[in-house]
């Protein structure tokens, strides 16, 4: 995507940075929350996804409020009123050549958006408010909590210390936490952040709510960590004709959680038409694998084993018909056309991790993802959370995976339900268990033999096992009876002293070069 040009609007004696993206039939002004940075927001997957969705149906006007991002800083000793800050919206619209626009106010930007709609009804096409409120101390923080927040900002700003206040569900996401630290530093200085917090503490627009005449949509997450959901329920009662939609989740920023659902609601509200299905999205099975050190190996040995596992991971994903989709911190993400291949690959990876000497935990889920680029969105986040919930050696999958894998020969056991931040109700989950196959009742405890110990036919069979094929599929491929294939599998496991088909797949991958055995 080409760089977005940043321009400046004059509002009084201040310069307000803004960007314009998209060529829709109407203008949409995004009034940001506590802090923002016009350039940095495009670097976050969720934020950029939101902006791309909004600019697909509108001419989207973005700006950094005074005191934040690329705009001029406010004097901490002479804090501007909400009316002064609200007029920055008008200044940006004038500079961008927008006579009338829909206004999207998020978090602390919502009171500014409401005040603008009440002050300039002729310039307000519609009003969408996400995670908004009318009175700061009542629905965001009482005075004592505010002082603690300001102290944190003044002493730890730029380290990501405020992340738990806004998105507690992303605290363990190392990549996002690092980005959030940069977001703090590049959006405001510690002094500016404290000044912004004090400015927001004075917000009280309850008296103007009844004067808002623009069509209004309210969106709020049911367990919002920063703004009490009662804030939007109050707005729904006081703004004539307002419609409230509550979504699951507790992370507050609009660019976290199910961004596509939020963008879809806004699109339908502003255009009168449901969001058009994204043809660049496909149904896929995602596998998220994580490994960790339980033996306290030491940095050097852990690094060596971790690197060895990642090499094995890439090889096994390819052998099972999948595609490596990238890493997310300590998580390794791969995608498959079907859940059976994902589960079989997970089993092979579990065995490979054991043999390398590291612990593994894996999650599998099915849903829509982008055809291009690294998986993002709800499906990816659910799968990552499944991998996080999985115990040592576990393959934890959503029940949907088991339902779609019926007839594959895979076996699952019920694992109850787990609560995930972004789902409205607990997700039913299952554990993938070892496949049932013909195995010798007793194996001699001999040293595993090299691949040369296998016959030519057995080598063919183990190669097809590594490709994720069932006994029936192997029988059809080699024109053998299924019973004969089972006998070959039993002999392979006996000769190589391996516990399962998955282990045989891992063995085959390790002893196969890029050009074949």
C-alpha positions in Angstrom: 0.0 0.0 0.0 1.4 3.4 -0.9 2.2 5.8 1.9 -0.7 8.0 3.0 0.0 11.7 2.7 -0.2 13.6 6.0 -1.4 17.2 5.8 -2.1 19.9 8.5 -5.2 21.9 9.2 -5.1 25.1 11.2 -7.4 25.3 14.2 -6.9 28.6 16.0 -3.2 28.8 16.6 -2.8 24.9 16.5 -1.8 22.6 13.6 -3.9 19.4 13.4 -2.4 16.6 11.4 -4.9 14.7 9.1 -5.0 12.1 6.4 -7.6 11.3 3.7 -7.9 7.7 2.3 -10.6 6.1 0.1 -12.9 7.4 -2.6 -16.4 6.5 -1.3 -19.5 8.5 -2.1 -19.7 10.2 1.4 -17.2 11.4 4.0 -16.5 9.6 7.3 -14.5 11.4 10.0 -12.8 9.1 12.6 -12.4 10.9 15.9 -9.8 8.8 17.8 -9.6 7.9 21.5 -7.1 8.8 24.2 -4.0 8.8 22.0 -3.3 8.2 18.3 -0.5 8.4 15.7 -1.5 8.7 12.1 1.6 6.9 10.8 2.0 4.2 13.4 -1.6 3.0 13.3 -1.0 1.6 9.8 1.6 -0.8 11.2 -0.8 -2.7 13.4 -2.7 -5.5 11.7 -6.0 -4.8 13.4 -5.8 -1.0 13.0 -4.9 -1.2 9.4 -7.6 -3.7 8.8 -10.2 -1.4 10.3 -9.1 1.6 8.3 -9.1 -0.4 5.0 -12.6 -1.7 5.7 -13.9 1.8 6.5 -12.2 3.4 3.5 -13.6 0.8 1.2 -17.1 2.4 1.3 -16.3 6.0 2.3 -13.9 8.8 1.9 -12.2 8.4 5.3 -10.8 11.4 7.1 -8.4 10.6 9.9 -6.7 13.0 12.3 -4.6 13.2 15.5 -6.3 15.3 18.2 -4.4 18.3 19.5 -1.8 17.0 22.0 -1.4 13.6 20.3 0.5 12.0 17.5 1.6 14.3 14.7 -0.5 17.3 15.9 0.7 20.2 18.0 1.0 19.6 21.7 -1.4 21.4 24.2 -0.1 23.6 27.0 -0.3 21.4 30.1 -0.8 24.6 32.2 -3.7 25.9 30.1 -5.7 22.9 29.1 -8.2 23.5 26.3 -12.0 22.9 26.8 -13.9 20.1 25.1 -15.5 22.8 22.9 -12.1 23.9 21.7 -11.0 20.4 20.9 -14.3 19.6 19.3 -13.8 22.5 16.9 -10.7 20.7 15.6 -13.1 18.3 13.8 -14.6 21.3 11.9 -11.1 22.6 11.1 -10.1 19.2 9.6 -13.3 18.9 7.6 -12.8 22.4 6.2 -9.2 21.6 5.2 -10.2 18.3 3.6 -13.0 20.0 1.7 -15.8 18.1 3.5 -19.0 20.0 3.9 -21.0 17.2 5.6 -19.8 13.9 7.0 -20.7 10.9 9.1 -18.8 11.1 12.4 -17.3 8.0 14.0 -16.2 8.7 17.6 -14.3 6.1 19.5 -13.7 6.0 23.2 -12.7 9.6 24.3 -13.4 10.7 20.8 -17.1 9.9 21.3 -17.9 12.9 23.5 -16.2 15.2 20.9 -18.3 13.5 18.2 -21.5 14.0 20.2 -20.7 17.6 20.9 -19.9 18.2 17.2 -23.2 16.6 16.1 -25.1 18.8 18.6 -23.2 22.0 17.6 -23.1 21.4 13.8 -26.2 19.3 12.9 -26.2 20.6 9.3 -22.7 19.1 8.9 -23.4 15.8 10.5 -24.8 13.1 8.2 -24.8 10.4 10.9 -23.2 9.5 14.2 -21.5 6.2 15.1 -20.1 5.9 18.6 -17.8 3.0 19.7 -17.1 2.5 23.4 -18.3 6.0 24.2 -19.5 7.8 27.3 -21.0 11.1 28.4 -19.3 11.6 31.8 -15.7 10.5 32.5 -15.7 10.0 36.2 -19.0 8.1 36.2 -18.2 5.6 33.4 -14.4 5.5 33.0 -12.6 6.2 36.2 -13.4 7.8 39.6 -10.9 10.5 40.7 -8.7 8.2 42.8 -8.2 5.7 39.9 -7.5 8.6 37.6 -4.6 9.8 39.8 -3.1 6.3 39.9 -3.4 6.2 36.1 -1.7 9.6 35.7 1.1 8.4 38.1 1.7 5.4 35.9 1.8 7.6 32.8 4.3 9.9 34.4 6.6 7.2 35.6 6.3 4.3 33.1 5.0 5.9 29.9 6.5 4.4 26.8 7.0 0.9 28.2 3.5 -0.3 27.4 2.5 -0.1 31.1 -1.0 1.2 30.3 -1.9 -1.8 28.1 -3.8 -3.6 30.9 -6.1 -0.6 31.3 -7.1 -0.8 27.6 -6.6 -4.3 26.3 -5.9 -6.9 29.1 -6.5 -9.7 26.6 -3.4 -8.6 24.6 -1.0 -8.3 27.5 0.5 -11.8 26.8 0.8 -11.0 23.1 4.5 -10.0 23.0 4.3 -8.5 19.5 1.2 -6.3 20.3 2.7 -5.3 23.7 5.9 -4.1 22.0 3.8 -2.2 19.4 1.7 -0.6 22.2 4.9 0.7 23.9 5.8 2.4 20.7 2.3 3.6 20.3 2.6 5.3 23.7 5.9 6.9 22.9 5.0 8.2 19.4 1.5 9.4 20.4 2.4 11.5 23.4 5.1 12.4 25.9 4.7 11.5 29.5 3.7 15.1 30.3 1.3 15.2 27.4 -0.3 11.9 28.4 -0.9 13.2 31.9 -2.3 16.4 30.4 -4.6 14.4 28.1 -5.9 12.4 31.1 -6.7 15.5 33.0 -8.5 17.0 30.0 -10.6 13.9 29.6 -11.4 13.9 33.3 -13.5 17.1 32.7 -15.7 15.5 30.1 -19.5 15.8 30.8 -21.8 16.1 27.8 -24.9 14.7 29.4 -26.7 18.0 29.0 -26.5 18.0 25.2 -27.6 14.4 24.4 -31.3 15.3 23.9 -30.3 17.9 21.2 -28.6 15.3 18.9 -30.8 14.8 15.9 -28.5 12.7 13.6 -29.2 9.0 13.2 -27.0 7.3 15.8 -25.4 3.9 16.2 -23.8 2.8 19.5 -21.4 -0.1 19.7 -20.0 -1.4 23.0 -18.2 -4.5 24.2 -20.1 -6.3 27.0 -17.1 -6.6 29.3 -15.2 -3.5 28.2 -12.1 -3.1 30.4 -12.0 0.7 30.2 -15.5 2.1 29.7 -18.4 0.7 31.6 -21.0 -0.7 29.1 -23.6 1.2 31.1 -22.2 4.3 29.5 -23.6 3.3 26.1 -26.9 2.1 27.6 -27.3 5.5 29.1 -26.6 7.1 25.7 -29.1 4.8 24.0 -31.8 6.1 26.4 -30.9 9.8 26.0 -30.2 10.1 22.3 -33.4 10.0 20.3 -33.7 7.0 18.1 -30.2 5.7 18.9 -29.6 2.0 18.3 -27.2 0.0 20.6 -25.4 -3.1 19.6 -23.4 -4.9 22.3 -20.6 -7.3 21.2 -18.6 -9.9 23.2 -15.2 -9.0 24.4 -13.3 -6.9 27.0 -10.5 -5.3 25.0 -11.4 -1.6 24.6 -9.7 -0.2 21.4 -11.8 -0.3 18.3 -9.0 -2.0 16.4 -8.9 -5.0 18.7 -11.3 -7.9 18.8 -13.6 -8.7 15.9 -12.7 -5.7 13.7 -14.7 -7.1 10.8 -17.9 -7.3 12.8 -17.5 -3.7 14.0 -16.7 -2.4 10.5 -19.6 -4.4 9.1 -22.0 -2.8 11.6 -20.8 0.7 10.7 -20.9 0.0 7.0 -24.5 -1.3 7.1 -25.6 1.6 9.3 -24.1 4.3 7.0 -24.9 2.7 3.6 -28.1 0.9 4.4 -26.7 -2.2 2.8 -25.1 -5.2 4.5 -21.3 -5.4 4.2 -20.3 -7.1 1.0 -18.7 -10.5 1.5 -15.0 -10.3 1.2 -14.1 -12.5 -1.8 -10.5 -12.5 -0.7 -11.4 -14.7 2.4 -11.5 -18.4 2.4 -12.4 -21.2 4.8 -9.4 -22.8 6.2 -8.1 -24.9 9.2 -5.5 -23.1 11.3 -2.9 -24.9 13.4 -1.0 -22.8 16.0 2.0 -24.6 17.6 4.0 -23.4 20.6 7.0 -25.0 22.3 8.5 -24.2 25.6 11.4 -25.2 27.8 10.3 -27.3 30.8 13.8 -28.8 31.4 15.6 -25.5 32.0 18.0 -26.2 29.2 19.9 -22.9 29.3 19.8 -20.3 26.6 22.2 -21.9 24.2 20.7 -25.4 24.2 17.2 -24.0 24.1 18.0 -21.9 21.1 19.5 -24.8 19.3 16.5 -27.1 20.0 14.0 -24.3 19.2 15.7 -23.7 15.8 15.7 -27.4 15.1 12.0 -27.7 15.9 11.2 -24.7 13.6 13.0 -26.4 10.8 11.1 -29.6 11.4 7.8 -27.6 11.7 8.3 -26.1 8.2 9.1 -29.5 6.8 6.1 -31.4 8.4 3.6 -28.7 7.5 4.6 -29.0 3.9 4.5 -32.8 4.0 0.9 -32.7 5.3 -0.2 -30.4 2.5 -0.2 -27.2 4.6 1.4 -23.8 4.3 3.5 -22.0 6.8 1.7 -18.8 7.6 4.3 -17.1 9.8 5.0 -16.7 13.5 3.5 -14.5 16.1 5.9 -14.2 19.0 6.5 -17.7 20.3 3.5 -19.1 18.2 4.0 -20.8 14.9 1.0 -20.6 12.6 0.2 -22.9 9.7 -2.9 -23.3 7.5 -4.5 -26.3 5.8 -7.3 -26.9 3.4 -9.0 -29.3 5.9 -9.0 -30.0 9.6 -7.9 -33.7 9.3 -4.6 -32.6 7.7 -4.1 -30.0 10.4 -4.7 -32.6 13.2 -2.4 -35.2 11.6 0.3 -32.5 11.3 -0.2 -31.5 14.9 0.3 -35.1 16.0 3.5 -35.4 13.9 4.7 -32.1 15.4 4.0 -33.4 19.0 6.1 -36.5 18.4 8.8 -34.4 16.8 8.9 -32.1 19.8 9.3 -35.0 22.2 12.2 -36.4 20.2 13.9 -33.1 20.0 13.5 -32.6 23.7 11.1 -29.7 24.0 7.5 -29.4 25.2 4.7 -28.6 22.8 1.1 -27.4 22.9 -1.2 -26.9 19.9 -4.5 -25.4 19.0 -6.7 -26.1 15.9 -9.7 -24.1 14.7 -11.7 -23.7 11.4 -12.9 -20.4 10.0 -12.5 -17.7 7.4 -9.1 -16.1 6.9 -7.5 -13.8 4.3 -6.2 -15.6 1.2 -3.1 -13.5 1.2 -0.8 -12.5 4.0 -0.5 -13.8 7.6 -3.8 -14.9 9.2 -5.5 -12.2 11.2 -8.9 -11.7 12.6 -11.2 -13.8 14.8 -10.2 -17.2 13.5 -6.5 -16.6 14.0 -7.1 -15.1 17.5 -9.3 -18.0 18.6 -6.7 -20.6 17.4 -3.9 -18.8 19.2 -5.9 -18.7 22.4 -6.6 -22.5 22.0 -2.8 -23.1 21.8 -2.3 -20.9 24.9 -4.9 -23.0 26.8 -3.5 -26.3 25.6 -1.4 -28.2 28.1 1.9 -30.0 27.5 1.6 -32.4 24.6 -2.1 -31.5 24.0 -3.8 -30.8 20.7 -6.8 -28.7 21.7 -9.4 -28.1 19.0 -12.8 -26.5 18.7 -15.6 -29.0 18.4 -16.2 -27.8 14.9 -12.9 -29.4 13.9 -14.1 -32.8 15.2 -17.4 -32.4 13.4 -15.8 -31.6 10.1 -13.3 -34.4 10.5 -15.9 -37.2 10.8 -14.9 -40.2 8.6 -11.2 -39.3 8.7 -10.3 -41.9 11.2 -9.2 -39.3 13.7 -10.4 -39.6 17.3 -11.4 -36.9 19.8 -12.5 -36.7 23.4 -14.6 -34.0 24.8 -12.6 -31.4 26.8 -15.5 -29.2 28.0 -15.8 -25.5 27.2 -13.4 -22.6 27.5 -14.3 -18.9 27.7 -12.6 -16.7 25.1 -12.7 -12.9 25.3 -14.2 -12.3 21.8 -16.9 -15.0 21.8 -20.4 -14.5 23.2 -20.4 -17.9 24.9 -17.9 -20.5 26.0 -16.4 -22.5 23.1 -16.9 -26.3 23.1 -13.5 -27.9 22.7 -12.1 -31.4 22.2 -8.7 -33.1 22.6 -7.3 -35.0 19.6 -6.1 -38.4 20.6 -3.9 -41.0 18.9 -5.3 -42.8 15.9 -6.4 -46.4 16.3 -4.4 -48.8 14.1 -3.0 -52.3 14.1 0.1 -52.3 16.3 2.2 -55.2 17.7 1.2 -56.1 21.2 4.8 -56.0 22.4 7.9 -54.4 21.0 11.5 -55.3 21.8 13.3 -52.4 23.4 15.9 -52.2 20.7 17.7 -49.2 19.2 15.7 -47.7 16.4 16.9 -48.8 13.0 17.8 -46.6 10.1 15.5 -46.2 7.0 17.5 -48.8 5.1 15.8 -51.5 7.4 12.5 -50.8 5.6 11.6 -52.6 2.5 10.9 -50.6 -0.7 7.1 -51.1 -0.1 7.4 -50.1 3.5 9.3 -46.9 2.5 6.5 -46.1 0.1 3.9 -46.6 2.9 5.7 -44.4 5.4 6.2 -41.7 2.8 2.4 -41.7 2.2 1.8 -41.7 6.0 3.9 -38.5 6.1 1.7 -37.0 3.4 -1.3 -37.3 5.8 -3.0 -40.2 4.0 -5.2 -42.7 5.8 -4.7 -46.5 5.5 -7.7 -46.6 3.1 -6.2 -43.9 0.9 -2.8 -45.6 0.9 -4.4 -48.9 -0.1 -6.1 -47.2 -3.1 -2.9 -45.4 -4.1 -0.7 -48.5 -4.0 -3.5 -50.9 -5.2 -3.3 -53.0 -2.0 -5.9 -54.2 0.4 -6.4 -52.1 3.5 -5.5 -55.2 5.6 -2.1 -55.4 3.8 -1.5 -51.7 4.5 -2.3 -52.2 8.2 0.3 -55.0 8.3 2.9 -52.8 6.6 2.2 -50.0 9.2 2.6 -52.5 12.0 5.9 -53.7 10.6 7.1 -50.1 10.1 6.3 -49.2 13.7 8.0 -52.4 15.0 11.2 -52.0 12.9 11.6 -48.3 13.8 10.4 -48.7 17.4 7.9 -45.9 17.0 4.6 -45.5 19.0 2.3 -44.2 16.3 1.6 -43.3 12.7 2.3 -39.6 13.6 5.7 -40.6 14.9 6.4 -42.5 11.6 5.4 -39.3 9.7 7.9 -37.3 11.8 10.6 -40.0 11.2 10.0 -39.9 7.5 10.2 -36.1 7.4 13.5 -36.1 9.2 15.1 -38.7 6.9 13.8 -37.1 3.6 15.8 -34.4 1.9 14.5 -31.7 -0.4 14.8 -34.0 -3.4 13.4 -37.1 -1.9 14.8 -40.0 0.3 
